[in-house]
Amino acid sequence: MFPPERLSVISFLSGTVHRIAADHLVVLTYGVGRKVHVTPDTLAGTRHGADIDLVTTLVVREDSMTLFGFGTEDENHTFEVLLTISGIGPRLAMAILSVMGPDELAAAIAGQDATALTRVPGIGKKGASRIILELENKLPKFAAAAPGPALSFGGSNQQVVDALVGLGWKEPQAAEVVQEVVSDLGADAGTSALLKASLKVLGARK
């Protein structure tokens, strides 16, 4: 199999959000729309027509070139480190960063917490233990950063369901959990809060 190659051809992207999908944005820059795969938190923190700045990594395969974007340098660095681990491709690396941020991942690695990693779809206990072993001393201890304000917009419940489906859960299961979380948190809960609570519920049911 042709190994993925990471290129710094596009290392930063600044533009306007032209379209929002379940796992990516189309960012308009100088009349050109660029498809950028992002985490659910990034999706939850923007809206159509908003200005956005993303730190990016371009992953090149034999038959594709895929751009991945992140809100911080820490997220982007963690994504690139994850890609150095055998068996972790871009999709799984994004799933990991969708469930836990760089600080939480670094803490799980430092604390040998395999259970935390099993919250990620597609990672079992054996895989989590291997990831911890391979990531030891590769991740810096990031200082906790204050979260930015989450911007919510119409259709947030369906957006959360779409994000969960993009992470590997079946749509009926995702929809059921989101409905439970909305009942607990209230209809006014933001997209980011709904997503995090849903991931917590789904992780506990694995």
Contacts in CASP RR format, 6 or more apart in sequence:
PFRMAT RR
TARGET T0000
AUTHOR 0000-0000-0000
METHOD contacts of the structure
MODEL  1
MFPPERLSVISFLSGTVHRIAADHLVVLTYGVGRKVHVTPDTLAGTRHGA
DIDLVTTLVVREDSMTLFGFGTEDENHTFEVLLTISGIGPRLAMAILSVM
GPDELAAAIAGQDATALTRVPGIGKKGASRIILELENKLPKFAAAAPGPA
LSFGGSNQQVVDALVGLGWKEPQAAEVVQEVVSDLGADAGTSALLKASLK
VLGARK
2 61 0 8 1.000
2 62 0 8 1.000
4 59 0 8 1.000
4 60 0 8 1.000
4 61 0 8 1.000
4 83 0 8 1.000
4 89 0 8 1.000
4 90 0 8 1.000
5 59 0 8 1.000
5 60 0 8 1.000
5 61 0 8 1.000
6 57 0 8 1.000
6 58 0 8 1.000
6 59 0 8 1.000
6 60 0 8 1.000
6 80 0 8 1.000
6 83 0 8 1.000
7 58 0 8 1.000
7 60 0 8 1.000
8 57 0 8 1.000
8 58 0 8 1.000
9 58 0 8 1.000
10 34 0 8 1.000
10 56 0 8 1.000
10 58 0 8 1.000
10 67 0 8 1.000
11 55 0 8 1.000
11 56 0 8 1.000
11 57 0 8 1.000
12 53 0 8 1.000
12 54 0 8 1.000
12 55 0 8 1.000
12 56 0 8 1.000
13 27 0 8 1.000
13 29 0 8 1.000
13 34 0 8 1.000
13 36 0 8 1.000
13 52 0 8 1.000
13 53 0 8 1.000
13 54 0 8 1.000
13 56 0 8 1.000
13 67 0 8 1.000
13 69 0 8 1.000
14 29 0 8 1.000
14 51 0 8 1.000
14 52 0 8 1.000
14 53 0 8 1.000
14 54 0 8 1.000
15 27 0 8 1.000
15 28 0 8 1.000
15 29 0 8 1.000
15 51 0 8 1.000
15 52 0 8 1.000
15 53 0 8 1.000
16 27 0 8 1.000
16 28 0 8 1.000
16 29 0 8 1.000
16 49 0 8 1.000
16 50 0 8 1.000
16 51 0 8 1.000
16 52 0 8 1.000
17 25 0 8 1.000
17 26 0 8 1.000
17 27 0 8 1.000
17 28 0 8 1.000
17 46 0 8 1.000
17 47 0 8 1.000
17 48 0 8 1.000
17 49 0 8 1.000
17 50 0 8 1.000
17 51 0 8 1.000
17 52 0 8 1.000
18 25 0 8 1.000
18 26 0 8 1.000
18 27 0 8 1.000
18 28 0 8 1.000
18 33 0 8 1.000
18 48 0 8 1.000
18 49 0 8 1.000
19 25 0 8 1.000
19 26 0 8 1.000
19 48 0 8 1.000
20 43 0 8 1.000
20 46 0 8 1.000
20 47 0 8 1.000
20 48 0 8 1.000
20 159 0 8 1.000
21 162 0 8 1.000
22 159 0 8 1.000
22 162 0 8 1.000
22 163 0 8 1.000
22 165 0 8 1.000
22 166 0 8 1.000
23 37 0 8 1.000
23 38 0 8 1.000
23 43 0 8 1.000
23 94 0 8 1.000
23 162 0 8 1.000
23 163 0 8 1.000
23 166 0 8 1.000
24 35 0 8 1.000
24 36 0 8 1.000
24 37 0 8 1.000
24 38 0 8 1.000
25 35 0 8 1.000
25 36 0 8 1.000
25 38 0 8 1.000
25 42 0 8 1.000
25 43 0 8 1.000
25 46 0 8 1.000
25 52 0 8 1.000
26 33 0 8 1.000
26 34 0 8 1.000
26 35 0 8 1.000
26 36 0 8 1.000
27 33 0 8 1.000
27 34 0 8 1.000
27 36 0 8 1.000
27 52 0 8 1.000
27 54 0 8 1.000
28 34 0 8 1.000
34 67 0 8 1.000
35 67 0 8 1.000
36 54 0 8 1.000
36 56 0 8 1.000
36 67 0 8 1.000
36 68 0 8 1.000
36 69 0 8 1.000
37 66 0 8 1.000
37 67 0 8 1.000
37 68 0 8 1.000
37 69 0 8 1.000
37 90 0 8 1.000
37 94 0 8 1.000
38 54 0 8 1.000
38 68 0 8 1.000
38 69 0 8 1.000
38 70 0 8 1.000
39 70 0 8 1.000
39 75 0 8 1.000
39 94 0 8 1.000
39 97 0 8 1.000
39 98 0 8 1.000
40 98 0 8 1.000
40 160 0 8 1.000
40 163 0 8 1.000
40 167 0 8 1.000
40 195 0 8 1.000
41 98 0 8 1.000
41 192 0 8 1.000
41 195 0 8 1.000
42 54 0 8 1.000
42 69 0 8 1.000
42 70 0 8 1.000
42 71 0 8 1.000
43 159 0 8 1.000
43 163 0 8 1.000
43 191 0 8 1.000
44 150 0 8 1.000
44 151 0 8 1.000
44 152 0 8 1.000
44 156 0 8 1.000
44 159 0 8 1.000
44 190 0 8 1.000
44 191 0 8 1.000
44 192 0 8 1.000
44 195 0 8 1.000
45 149 0 8 1.000
45 150 0 8 1.000
45 151 0 8 1.000
45 191 0 8 1.000
45 192 0 8 1.000
46 52 0 8 1.000
46 151 0 8 1.000
47 151 0 8 1.000
47 153 0 8 1.000
48 153 0 8 1.000
50 151 0 8 1.000
53 71 0 8 1.000
54 69 0 8 1.000
54 70 0 8 1.000
54 71 0 8 1.000
55 69 0 8 1.000
55 70 0 8 1.000
55 71 0 8 1.000
55 72 0 8 1.000
55 73 0 8 1.000
55 75 0 8 1.000
55 76 0 8 1.000
56 67 0 8 1.000
56 68 0 8 1.000
56 69 0 8 1.000
56 70 0 8 1.000
56 76 0 8 1.000
57 67 0 8 1.000
57 68 0 8 1.000
57 69 0 8 1.000
57 76 0 8 1.000
57 79 0 8 1.000
57 80 0 8 1.000
58 65 0 8 1.000
58 66 0 8 1.000
58 67 0 8 1.000
58 68 0 8 1.000
59 65 0 8 1.000
59 66 0 8 1.000
59 67 0 8 1.000
59 68 0 8 1.000
59 83 0 8 1.000
59 90 0 8 1.000
66 90 0 8 1.000
68 76 0 8 1.000
68 79 0 8 1.000
68 90 0 8 1.000
68 94 0 8 1.000
69 76 0 8 1.000
70 76 0 8 1.000
70 79 0 8 1.000
70 97 0 8 1.000
72 102 0 8 1.000
72 145 0 8 1.000
74 102 0 8 1.000
74 103 0 8 1.000
74 142 0 8 1.000
74 145 0 8 1.000
75 97 0 8 1.000
75 101 0 8 1.000
75 102 0 8 1.000
77 102 0 8 1.000
78 97 0 8 1.000
78 101 0 8 1.000
78 102 0 8 1.000
78 105 0 8 1.000
78 106 0 8 1.000
78 139 0 8 1.000
79 90 0 8 1.000
79 93 0 8 1.000
79 94 0 8 1.000
79 97 0 8 1.000
81 135 0 8 1.000
81 138 0 8 1.000
81 139 0 8 1.000
82 88 0 8 1.000
82 89 0 8 1.000
82 92 0 8 1.000
82 93 0 8 1.000
82 96 0 8 1.000
82 97 0 8 1.000
82 135 0 8 1.000
83 89 0 8 1.000
83 90 0 8 1.000
83 93 0 8 1.000
84 138 0 8 1.000
85 131 0 8 1.000
85 134 0 8 1.000
85 135 0 8 1.000
86 134 0 8 1.000
88 96 0 8 1.000
88 131 0 8 1.000
92 120 0 8 1.000
92 122 0 8 1.000
92 123 0 8 1.000
95 120 0 8 1.000
95 121 0 8 1.000
95 122 0 8 1.000
95 167 0 8 1.000
95 168 0 8 1.000
96 105 0 8 1.000
96 117 0 8 1.000
96 120 0 8 1.000
96 123 0 8 1.000
97 105 0 8 1.000
98 163 0 8 1.000
98 167 0 8 1.000
98 199 0 8 1.000
99 119 0 8 1.000
99 120 0 8 1.000
99 167 0 8 1.000
99 199 0 8 1.000
100 108 0 8 1.000
100 116 0 8 1.000
100 119 0 8 1.000
100 120 0 8 1.000
102 139 0 8 1.000
102 142 0 8 1.000
103 142 0 8 1.000
103 143 0 8 1.000
103 144 0 8 1.000
103 145 0 8 1.000
104 116 0 8 1.000
105 139 0 8 1.000
106 139 0 8 1.000
106 140 0 8 1.000
106 141 0 8 1.000
106 142 0 8 1.000
107 113 0 8 1.000
108 116 0 8 1.000
108 117 0 8 1.000
108 132 0 8 1.000
109 131 0 8 1.000
109 132 0 8 1.000
109 135 0 8 1.000
109 136 0 8 1.000
109 139 0 8 1.000
110 141 0 8 1.000
112 132 0 8 1.000
113 132 0 8 1.000
114 125 0 8 1.000
114 128 0 8 1.000
114 129 0 8 1.000
114 132 0 8 1.000
115 125 0 8 1.000
115 128 0 8 1.000
116 128 0 8 1.000
117 123 0 8 1.000
117 124 0 8 1.000
117 127 0 8 1.000
117 128 0 8 1.000
117 131 0 8 1.000
117 132 0 8 1.000
118 124 0 8 1.000
118 125 0 8 1.000
118 128 0 8 1.000
118 203 0 8 1.000
118 206 0 8 1.000
119 199 0 8 1.000
119 200 0 8 1.000
119 202 0 8 1.000
119 203 0 8 1.000
119 206 0 8 1.000
121 167 0 8 1.000
121 168 0 8 1.000
121 169 0 8 1.000
122 168 0 8 1.000
123 131 0 8 1.000
150 190 0 8 1.000
150 191 0 8 1.000
150 192 0 8 1.000
150 193 0 8 1.000
152 190 0 8 1.000
152 191 0 8 1.000
152 192 0 8 1.000
153 191 0 8 1.000
156 190 0 8 1.000
156 191 0 8 1.000
156 194 0 8 1.000
157 178 0 8 1.000
157 179 0 8 1.000
157 182 0 8 1.000
157 194 0 8 1.000
159 191 0 8 1.000
160 174 0 8 1.000
160 178 0 8 1.000
160 191 0 8 1.000
160 194 0 8 1.000
160 195 0 8 1.000
160 198 0 8 1.000
161 171 0 8 1.000
161 174 0 8 1.000
161 175 0 8 1.000
161 178 0 8 1.000
163 195 0 8 1.000
164 174 0 8 1.000
164 177 0 8 1.000
164 178 0 8 1.000
164 195 0 8 1.000
164 198 0 8 1.000
164 199 0 8 1.000
164 202 0 8 1.000
165 171 0 8 1.000
165 174 0 8 1.000
169 202 0 8 1.000
173 202 0 8 1.000
174 198 0 8 1.000
174 202 0 8 1.000
177 198 0 8 1.000
177 201 0 8 1.000
177 202 0 8 1.000
178 194 0 8 1.000
178 198 0 8 1.000
180 201 0 8 1.000
181 189 0 8 1.000
181 194 0 8 1.000
181 197 0 8 1.000
181 198 0 8 1.000
181 201 0 8 1.000
182 189 0 8 1.000
182 194 0 8 1.000
184 197 0 8 1.000
185 193 0 8 1.000
185 194 0 8 1.000
185 197 0 8 1.000
189 197 0 8 1.000
END
